[in-house]
Amino acid sequence: MRASTWGVAATLRVALGSALLGAILFVGCTIETGGGAGDVPAPADVIGFAPGEDYKLANYDGIKAYFEALASATDRMVLEQIGESTRGEPLYLAAISSPANLRRMERLKEITRTLAYARDPDEGYGSVLDEEEARALAREGVAVVWIDGGLHATEVAHGQVMPEMAHHFVTDESPETRRIRDNAIVLLMANMNPDGLNIVADWYLSNVGGEFEMARVPELYHHYIGHDNNRDWYMLTQVETQAVTRQLYHNWFPQIVYNQHQSSPFPGRIWMPPFENPVSPNLDPLVVSSINQMGHSMRRRFDEEGKPGVNSDIVFDLWWNGSMRGGPDYHNMLGFLTETAGAGYATPRCYEEDEIPDTFGARAGNLPAKTPSTNYNNPWLGGCWHIRDAMDYMMTAARAVADMGAKLKEEYLFNHYRMGRRQIERGNAADGGPFAYVLDPAASHDPGSVVEFMRLMSQSGIEFLRASEPFSAGAAGSAGEVAFPAGSYVIPPQAFRPYVVDLMDPKQYPDRRQYPGGPPEPPYDMTGYELRFQMGLEVANVDGPFDMPAGEWGEVSGDIGEVRGEGAAGFALHGNSNWVYRGLATEAGRSAERFRTTRALSTPNGDIPAGSYWLPGLPAAGARSMAAKHGLTLTGMSDPLPPDAVAPARTPRVAIYRSWQAAMPEGWTRWVLDQYGFEWENVWDADVRAGDLSRFDIILLPSQGAAGIARGHAPGDMPPQYTGGLGEEGAAALRTFVEGGGWLVAFDQSVDYAIETFGLPFRNRSRGLSSQEFFIPGSVIRLDVDPSHPLGYGMDEEAAALFSRSQVLERTGSGGGAGARVSTPVCYADSDFLVSGWTLGGEEVLAGYPAAAQVGVGRGQVVLFAFRPHFRGQPRNTFKLLFNALAASAMEELPASPGLRCR
């Protein structure tokens, strides 16, 4: 059974909101509103104290209760539950405006949708709204301004300020706020990550006033992905991301998306736009200039109020698409963030003048920190900083943003249309790049990944057609037209074209240095990340316009499964799909005896690749069910497969090492295994040190530095139960486990620990190199794969990895004991290894060297993945490398294979 791991600081909570409302709320329903702003509670009336006091944090019970109480007391706010968090908390979105605007809310949504898509939704694809109609709608509509808080739960101030922000926009009677309510709808997320708020508040309040008041939370503050919940905004793996995405791209279509964060680059008190370079060429230039305008308006408000420490044009760039504020930019919305200084939970921090550095540091271009400049015109020179100060800065920024939205509401609405229409025209232009992208699921190695990708496009508001008839179009790189079958997907020119192009076409990140000839200037996050490559999609770029075939707009079909032959003796389940293991976990799959093919076979019903599952007990009805539910291919056989071509297999018994340092790759590993039907159990430091690991077939070491695995938190830094790592006892237990027949798999940073612990005949070529010698901060790298190797089963011969400051292996010819059994099933491509992004030193350090290795140790195996094949849940084309390791650990007879000849 998979262990339940909801968290170390979880407590029983009572839902205060149900007492206030006397009703259970469901997704999509709203809370009835009361009267005006007369008898409206303040946050302290419901929560019990005013958030912003030192040493106090409100948890989500109090915050959701306040939003419920506020909605029931005013007709200026509508509160809707838009989903549930991973742990079942309601996700609340408040719409605040004048009562008149809220009464015509559906009409105002229709206006924003029409302008965002630059066409009348009733007229279908191909129609374009003319300018006169767009200007009339812009006059009739109101600006939609999104403001959220709480995404990163350890950044406590923006999670605490949301009740105060809601109270202000509902009750304030200044001319500015009245103008905002009349000319805008302000959308406030009560909290983007309620589970994280509870984890952090519970942890801090359990330690406040004691030795460990400032100790780091020893678990991820999102159950699966922690801080990476702001890295999920095109992959949409988490329920919270999906719920917000529905509001952005299907319901509200805001013109402004303001995402609050902490902390500002020190010693600044708040970072705000303009952004640092580079700017993605896929963004509409009006997005960039409008964000710049917003940032300058915000800065002026801070100067008017005498709030120093505003900085901009450093650290945060406009290149990457995967953040909460980044995705909207590629939908022609003004997505941006602020980063407000933090103190540390709700504990204040004082800074002496001599603690203020002369500059912001090399990454920030050595911006002067003590003298005024255009990027930092009013320096903050020290003093005490409280959570209240951070919240005051956030309130100033929110008022400035909402005021700009209200003052320029017609401009923002019309420009949303203007950008959308321009993007449609660019797609239709002869020199505008691809007119359309066409995806035939059958052309991709894993057709299921095409279905997953199209579902992502649907969730992100992208328009596409699923053809119901064959058609032809002039694909780039081909002579003449190419025929495409019925069932192909066509993504044509549209308003949100920047989002599509950005996830399809490779990028070349500019070579940026901290100074001429100096070390590279790190990007904010990824430099290349296209899902086309990460998901292994076969996509045809069609440059010239063509007539759209008949078909259904927005339809995604999972009807890609196939059953070949009758299967009197059983069925072979092909391994090219990631969903094989979900199929095996179903009732039909569990009922069958299980083997795995160790070589490719030719049969009367078609070829069966190596690594397919031979299920001699599977009835035809079960085969059809697996094919239909999971898009799988099965080949039926009249006679059993030859015994020398199959090896017995069973369900692997999986352990995932979990450190109290709360490494995000561990959470991602849990998520991926949950999605695809694997059972697993966490083992903590004490579990491993205890020594008996024989109940497992395989132990996964998620990416984490060797020192962190070995030593963990230092004594005195945390309560004693959270200190220490595996130590020598744990290392000895792992060696005993592997030598006795177990498997251990190390990913990315943890390969150093595995090499050292087991004395493996490899070294990490990237270890110790400076960024001037080798630097790939986040790029798509080509892989060569051996599909005949057990770790490569079901893979294509060429794949793509997301290399994010990852590792490179090299054989040393020593270690591993006499006659060590070594194979290298995956190599970094020897030439043309960079698919998209940026690389320095890759030709010398990476090209042609092993990306994965398998080493026999005693009766067991150690597998090294120099990268993360399941990085952030994105590279679906390499998930099978992880899955194959799990499956191989439960095979009774493992075929020997040398793999590829890497350098």
N, C-alpha and C positions, 0 to 999 in steps of 0.2 A: 504494500500500500504506500502511496505517496504521503509523506509526512505533511501535516498542516503546520505552516510556519507564518502565522499572521503577525507575529512580532513579539519582541521581548517586553514592550511597555504597554501592551494592550490592557485596557481596563473595561469593566462593565459600565455602560453608559445608559442613561435614561433619556429618551427623545423628548425634550421639553416642548418641542413644537406640537406634538400630538395633543398635549394638555391645553395648549393655547387655541388650537383650531378644532379639536375634537374630530379630526378626520385624518385618514391616511391619504397621502398624495401619491399619484401615479405619474409616470413619465408622460409629459405632454399636457398635463392638466394645470390649471392656474388657480391661484388663491383669490377668493372674492375680495374686492377692495372696499374700503370704508369711505369716509368723507374726505374733506380737504386736509389742510395741514394743522388743524386746531389741536386736537388731543392726540398727538403723535408721540410715541415713546422715544426717549433717547436711548442710545446703546446701553448706558449704565442701568437703566430701568429694567432691562431684561437680562443682561449678562451678569449684573451684580457689581460691576465696576466699569469704569471707562477704559477701554483698551488704550494702551499707551502709557500706563503707569509702569514705573520701574519694577522689575522682578515679578511681573504678572503677565500671563498669556491666556487669552480665551481659547478654549478648544471649540470644535465645530458644533457641539451641542448648543453652546451659547450663541454662536454666530448664525446658525440656521434658525434658531428660535427668534432672534432679533429680526431677521429678514421676514419671517412669517408674521410676526407681530406688526411690523411696519406696513406690510402689504395689506393686512386686515384693517389698518387704521387710516388709510389714505386712498383717494381715488387718483393720485398722481403716480402710482406705481402698480405694475402688474408683475407678479412673481410666477415663474413657470419652472417646473422640474423638467430638465432636458435630458436626464439620464441618471445613472447611478455610478458611483465610484467602484473601484475594484472590490472593495470590502462592503459595498452595499449602502453607502451614504447617498442621500439625494444631492444631485447637482442642481443648484438653483441659479437661474438667470433672471435678474430684475430689469424690467423696462420702465424707465422713469421719464415722464414728460408731462405735458399739460393734459388734463382730463379730455379735452377735445381731441387731441392727437391720439390718445390711447383708445378713444371710441372708434377712430377710423384707422386703427393700427393695420388691419389687413390691407386696406387700400395703400397705405404708405409702404408696406412690404412689397406690394405689387409694383409700385413705382421704382423702388430700389432694384428689384430684380430686373425689370425691363431696361433700366439704364445700365446696369452692370453687364447684361448680355448684349446691349446695343441693338436690341430687336424686340418686337412685339411677341411675347411668348405664345399668343394665340395663332400667329401666322406661320409658325414652323421655321425650320432651318432654311437659310438662304435669304430671308428678309432682313433688311437693315433699317433701323429707325432713322427717319430723317432728322436733320438738325432742328427744325422748327418744332417738331413733336417733342424732341428731347428737352428743348429749352422750356416748353410748357410744363412738362413733367417735373423739371428741376424747380420751377416756380411753385408748383403745387406740393411738392414733397418737403420733407424735413431731413436734415442730416442724421445719419445713424452713427453714433460714436460708441465704440466698444472699449471698456476699461476692465481689466481683470487683475486679480491678485491671488497669491497663495500657491502659484505653480511650484516654485522651489521652496519647500516648507521650512528649511533652516533660515531662509531670508524672511524673518518673522514679521517685519513691519508691514509689508503689503498685505499679508494675511490678516493682520489686526486692524488695518485702516478701512476695510471695506464697509463695515457697519456705519462708521462715521461718514464715509463718502456718500452712502445711500441716504443717511439722515440729512446731510447738507443739501443734496440736489432735490430732495422732497420738500424740505421745510424752509430753506433760505428764501427770503423775500427781497433780496437786493435786485436792482435792475438787471444786473448781469445774469443771475440765476433764473429770473423770470424769462429773460430773453432765451436762455438755454432751453427751458421747458417749452417755450412757444415754437422754437425753430429747430429743435433736435430731439431725438430719442436717445437717452444715455442708457446703454446696456451695461450693467454691472454684474459680473460673476461673483456670487457670494464667496466662493473659494474654488480655485481650479483643482485643488488636490486635498480634499477633506481628510483623507486617510493620513496624508503626510502631516497636516496640521495637528491631528490628534497624537500621532507618534512623537512629534517634536515637543508639543506642549506637555504631554505626559512625562517625557524624559526630563525636560528642563525643570518642571515643577517638582519632580521627585528628587532633584539634586540642588535646587536653589538654596543658597545659604550654607551649603556644605562644601567639602573639599573638591567635589567634582561638578561644581556649578557650571563651568564652561566646557565640560567634557563633550566630545563629539558623540552624536547619536550612534549607537552600535548596530544599527540596521538601516536598510534602505528606506527613505521616507516616501517612496512609492513602492508598493509591494513587490513589483517586478523590476522596475528600471530606475528608481531613485532620480537623480539629477537629469538623467536622460529623458525624462518626460518633456523636456524642451528640445529633444532631438528626434521627435517622432511625428513631425507634422507633414511629411509626405508619405510615410509608410503606414501611419495610422494604426499601429498595432494595439493600442490601449483603449479601453472603453471611455476614459475621460477625453482622450484626443478625438475619438470618433464623435462623441456627443457635442463637443465644441465645433468641430468641423461642420456638422449638420447645420448649426446655427449660422456659421459664417457664409457657407456656400450654397445653402439650400433654403434658408429661412429669412435671414435679415439682410445679407449683402451690405455690411457696413462700409462706409467710405473711409472710416478711421478705425484702426485697431491698435490700441495702446496696451502694451504688455509690461507690467511693473516687475522690477527685479532689484536685488541688492547683490553685490556691493559695487560702488563706484571705484574706479582706479584711484588708489590712495595718492595724495591726500584729498582728492576731490570729494565733495559732498553729494553731488549728483551728476551722472553722465546723461547727456541727452543728444539728439541729433544736432547738427549734421554728423553722418557716419564717417568712419575712416574709409580710405580706399582699400581695395579695388571695388568697383561697381560692376555687377554682372551685365554683360552686353545684352542679355535677354530681357532686362527690365525696361519698361517704357520710361523714357527720360522724364516724363511729367511726374512719375512716382517719386523720382529722386529730388527734383526741384521742389515738389510740394512737401516732402518730408523735411527738406532743408528749411523751407519757409516756416513749417510748424515748429521746428527746433529753435529758430531765432525768436519766434513769438514767445515760446516758453521761457527762453533765457531772459527776455525783456521783463517778463512778469517777476522773475526772481530778483532782477535788479531793482524793480520798482518796490519790492517788499524788503529789500536789504538782506537777502539771503545769499551769502557768498558760497563759493566752491563749485560753481557750475563749469563743467568741462565737456568738451566734445571733440570730434574729429580724431579720436584715438581709439585703438583696440578693436572696436566693433565695426565690422565692414558690411557691405551690401552684396556679398557674393553668394553665400550659401542659402539654400532653400528650405532647410529642415527644421527651423525654429518656429515658435508660435508667431513671432512677428515677421518671419521671412516668407512663409507661405502666402500670406495675404498680399505681399508686394507683387508676387507673380500672378495675382488675380486683380491687378490694377487698383488695389486698396492701399491706403497709406498705413503700412504696418511698421511699427517702430517700438522701441523699448526705452525705458530709463533704468539706470542703475544707481540707486540711492545708497549712501554710505550706511554700513551697519555697525553696530557696537558689539554684538554677540548676544544672541537671544534677546532678553529684555534687561540685561545687565549693562549699565552705562560704562563708558570708557572715556578717560581723560587723556589728552595729549599735550605734552609740553612743547614749547616752541622749537626746542632743539630736536624733537622727534619728527619734525616736518622736513622731508628731503628737499634738496635743491631742484630736482626734476622728477617727473613721473616715471622715469626709467626708460631703458632702451626700447622696450616694446611699444611705448607710447611716443617714440620719436624724441625722447628727452625733453618733452614739453616742460618749460620752467614752472616750478610749483610755488615760488614765492613772489614772483613779479607778474604783473598783468600781461596778457597776450590776447590775441583774437579768439583763441580756443579756450582761454581761462582768464576772463577779464576781471574777475573779482576773487582773488585767491583766499582760501580759508587757511588761517595760520595757527590753528590749534585751539584747544579748549575742550570742554566736556561734551560728549555726544550721547544722547539718550534715544531710546526707541521713539519717544515723543517727538524729538527733532526730526527723525527720519519720516515719521508720519506727517508732520507739518509740511515737509518738502514734497511729499507725495500728494497732499491735498492741493498745494500750490500748482503742481504740474497738472493734476487732473482738472482743476478749474480752468487753467490756461488752454488745455486741449479742448474741453467741451465748449469754451467760449469761442475758440477759433471755428469749431464746427458749426456753431449757431450763426456767427457773423457771416461766414462765407458759405452757407449751406447751399445756395444755388450753384456757386462755383464748384464745390466738391461733387455735388450730384451730377452736374453737367460734365465735369472732367472725367468722372467714372465712365460715362457714355463715350466721351471723346477718345479716351484711351482704348476702350473696347472696340470701337469702330476702326480706329487706326490699326489695331492688331489684326482685325479681319482683313483689312485692305492689304496689310503687309503679307499675309498668307496668300492672298490672291495675286499679288504682284509677281511679275516674271522673275525678278531678282530678289524676291523677299525670302528666299529659303524654301524649305519644303512646303508645298501646298497642303499635303496631307501625309499622314503615316498610316500604313496598312499592316495589320497583324493577322496572319493566318495561324490559328493555334496549332495546326498540324505541322507547320514548318519549324516550330520550336522544338528543341529536344524534350522539354517538359511542357506539354500543352497546358497543364494546370496552372503554370506560372503566368501564362497569357490571361487566363480567366481571373486570377488574383489581381493582375495589373489592371485589367479593365474595371474590376470592382473598385479598386483604388481611384481610378479616374472618375468613376461615377460618384463616389463619396466626395471627391474634390470638386464637383460641379462641372466637370469637363463633358462637352457634348461629343457624342460619337454615334456611329451607325453600325449595326450588325447586319451585314448583307444577307438577304434571303435568296439571292441569285448570283451566279458567277458574273464577274465583270473583269475588265481590263483597264490598266492605267500604266503610264510611263514611269516606272520606278527608276530612281537615280542609279547610274552605273550600268544600266542595261541598254541594249540596242533595241529600240522599238518598245512596244507595250508588253507588259507582263500580265498573265492571266491569274486571277485570284478566285478561289472557290467560294461558294456560298458558305456562310458562317464566319467569314473574315470580318474583322473590325476596321472601320475607317474613322480616323480622327482628323476632321477637316479644319480649315481656318475658322477661328472663333475668337471671342473677346478675351478668353483666358489662355490664349495661345502661348504667352511667355512661360506659363507653368508647364505646358506640354513639352515645348522645345527644351526647357531646362532639364527635364527628366529623360530626354531622348538623345540629344546630340552631345558629343564629347566637348570638353572645355580645355582650354590651355590657360592655366593660371599664370599671371605675370610674375616674372622673376623679381621679387621685391627684397631689398636688403636693408638692414638697419643703418648702414652707411655704405658708400661705394666700396666694393670689394669685401665687405664685412659679412657677418652671419646673416642668414635669411630672416626676414621679418615674418613671424608665424601668422598664418591666417586665423580668423576667429574660430573656424571649425574645418569643414571639409573643403578641398579644392576640386575634387571630382567625385561624383556620387550617383550618376545617372542610373535609374532603375532599369533602363533598357539593358545595361550590361550586368548589373548586380543580379537581375532576375533571369538572365540568360535568354532574353527575348529575341526572336528573329523578326526584325521590323524592316519594312520597305519604305524608304523615303520617296515620296512621289512629288517631283518638282512642279510638273505642269498641271493645271486644272483639268478636271474630268467630270463627267456627269455622275452624280451619286447614284449608286445602284438602289434598287428597291430593298427595303429592309425596315427594321424597327430601331428608332432612335432611343438610345439609353438602355437598351436591353443587353444584359449579360447572361450568357447561357453556360452552365457547367456540364452540358450534355456532350462530353468529349470522351467518355469511357467507351471501351470496345471489348467485346468477347469474341474471340476467334475460335471456331470449332465447337464441338459438342462436349468434349471433356469426360468421356466415359471413365477414364482412369484418373482424372483430376485436372487441375489447371495450374499453369505457370503464371504467376503474378509478376509482371515486368517491373523493374526497379527504377525506371526513369523519372517517376513522380515522387515528390516529397510526401505525398499523401498515402504512400504504400503502408506506412506504419499505423496511420489512423484506420486504414482499411483492415489491417491485421488485428487491430484492437476491437473491431466490431464483433458482433455475435457471429457473423458468417466467418470472419477470419479466425476467431478463437476456436471455432469448432473443428478446424482442420489440423491434421498432423502437418508438420512444417519441416521443409528442407530448403537449402539454398544451392542454386546451380553454381558450379565452380568454373565453368567455361561456357562459351557461347555454343548454342545448338541450332541446327537447321532441322525444321520439322515440316510435314505436309501443310500445316496451318500457319506457317511463317516462322521466322527466326526468333529464338529465345535468347536474349542477351545474358552474359555472365552476371551473376548476382540476382537473378530472378528468384522468387520464392516458389518452390514446387509444393503444391497443396493437394496431395493425393486424396484427401478425404473431403474436399470441397464440392458440394453439389452444384449443379448448374444454376439453380436459383440463387445460391449464395454468391456465385461469380457475377451474375447479372446485377445483384444488389450492390456489390462492392464497386463494380464499374460505374453504375449509375450515381451512387452517392458520392464517390470520391474521384471520379474522372480517371479511373485506372484502366490499364490494358491487361487482359488475361488471355492466354492461349490454352485452349483445351486440347487434351491428348487422349487418343484412344488406347495407347499403351503407356506404362510407366516410363519415366525417364531413366536412362541407364544409371546403375548404382555408382559408377566411377565418375559421373558428372554432377553428383549432388552430395551435399554434406548435411547431416542433421543440424537443425537450428531450433532455438527456443527463444522465449521472451527474455531479454537481458535484465539482470538485477542491477540497477543503476544507483550510484551514490554521487552526489554533488558536494564537493567541499565548500563549506561556507565559513568565512572568516568574520570575526567581530569587527574587522575594518570595513565591512560592508561594501565590497567591491561590486560595482554595477554589472560587470560581465557575468557574475554569478546569477544575478537576477534575470538577465537576458537568457541565460542557459535554462533556468527554470521555465521561463515563458515559452521558449521554443519547444521544449520537451512536452509541456502541457498542450500546446497547440496541435502537436502531431502524434499524440497518442501514446507517449512513453510514460511509464510509471517510474518514480524516482524517490529518493530519500536524501535529505540533507545530513551530512556529517560535519560536526563542528570540531574544533581543535581537541577538546577533551575526548570526543568519540574516537578520533584517530589515535590519540595518545594511549587510549585504553587497550589498543593492540589487536583485538580480534575483528578483522574485517572480512572474514570468510563468507559472510552472508551475501556479499556482492560479487558480481562478475567484473564490474568496471567502476573506477573512481575517476571523476572529472575534476581537474584543477582549472577553474576559470582563470582568465588572465589577471595576474596580480604579481607584483614584484617579489623576487625571491626573499628579500628581507622581511617583507610583510607576512609571507606564508610561514617563514621559520620563526619569527619573533613576535609578530602581532603588535598589539599596543604595549607600550612599556609600563612596567609596574609604577603606580603613582599617577599615571595619566587618566586612568579609568577605575571604576569599581573593580575589585580583584577578579570577579567572575568573567570580566571581559578582557583581561590582559593575557599576554603570552600568545605564542603561535603553536605550530606543530612541535618545535624543538627537536632534539635528537630522538626522543621517544617516538614522536610521530613519524619522523623520517625512517626509523628502524621498522615501525609497523608497516609503512608503505612498502619497504623493501621486502619484508616477509610476505606481504600480500601478493606482490608481483612474482616473486620467486616461486611462490606456491601455485601459480597459474592465473593470477588476476591480471587485469589490464588497468593501466593508468594512462590517462590522456591529459596532456598539458597544452594550454593555448597561449600563444603570444607571449606576454611577459613571464608567464610561469614556466616557459621552456628552460630558463636559466636554472630554476629550482630543480627541475627534473634532471637536467644534465649533470648538475653538481651532486644531487642525491644518489643517482644511480651510476655515476661515472660513465656516462654514455660517450660513444666515439664521435661526438659532434661538438662544435663550438658555435656560439652566436656571433656572426660576423658584424652585426650592428652594435654590439655591446661596446661602450666606451668611446664610440666615434662622436666627434663634434658635429654640430649641425652644418658646418661648412664642408665636412667630409661626406656626410650622408644625411639626407633630409627628405622624407616623404611624409608630410603631416596628415594626409588624408586624401588618397588618390585611388583610382581604379587601376589595378595591375593585372596583366594577362598571366594566366597559369597554363601549364601543360600538365595533363592528367593521364594516368594509365587506367583505363576503364576495366582492364583485366585483373587489376590488383584488388584484393578485398576492400581496401579503403576507397577505391575508385569505382566500385560497382554502381551502375546506373548513371554515371557521369558521362558528359561529352568529353572528347579529347582536349577541348579547349574550354577554359572557364575564366571567370573574372573574380578577383578578390578585392575587398576594400582594405587597403593597407593604410593603417593609421598609426604612424610611429611604431610599426610592428618590427618583426625580427627576420633575420636571414640565417639559415643553417649552413654549415660546412662540415664535411667529413674530416675527421682528424686522423683516422687510421689507428686510434688507440682507444682503450676503454671498452667497457661492456663485456669484459671477460674474453677468454680464448674462443675464437670461432664465433663471435657475436653474430647473430642473425639480423642483418640490416637491409632494409629496402627503402627506396625513396619514390613513393607513388605520385608525388606532385612536385614540380619544379616551377620556379618563376621563369617566364619565357626568356629565352636567350637573346632575342631581338624583338623590337617593337613591343617591349613589355609595358610601356605606359599607354593605357587606354584613354585616360582622362585625368587632368589635374596638374600636378607639379612634382618634379623629382630633381633632386640634386645628388649627384654621386651614384645614381642607380646603376649606371652602366658598369662601374667598377665593383660595387659592393653587392648588388642584388641579381643582376641579369644572369640567368642560367643556373643559379644555385638552388638547393632544395628548399621548398616551401613546406614540406611535410616529410616526416620520416617515421619508420616503425623499427623498433629494436627489440629483439628477443632478450629477455633477462630471466634466467632460470627457466621455469615452465610458463612464464607469463610474457607480457608484451608492454612496452612503453611506447606511446605514440606522441610525437611532437608536431603540433601545428604552429608554424611560425607566425601565423596570422589568426584572426578569429573567423572561422567559416560561417558563423552565425551573428556577425557584428550588428548590434542594434536591431536584430530581427530583419535585416534588409537583404543580404545577398542570397536569395533563394536558390541560386544556381550552385552554391557550395554547401548548403545545408546537408546534402547527402554525405559529405565527408565526415561530419559529426555522426550522422545516423549510421553510417557504415561501421564506424568504430564501435558504436554501441552493439550493433548486430553481430559483428565479428567476435566480440567478447563472449557471445553465447553460442558460437558454432563449435561443435565437438571436434571437427577436423578442419584446420585452417590451411588452405593451399599455399604453398610457398611461391613467392613472386619477388623478383629483384626490383620491380618497378622500373622507373625511367633512369636513364644515365644523365644525372645532373652534373654540374661542374664539381 
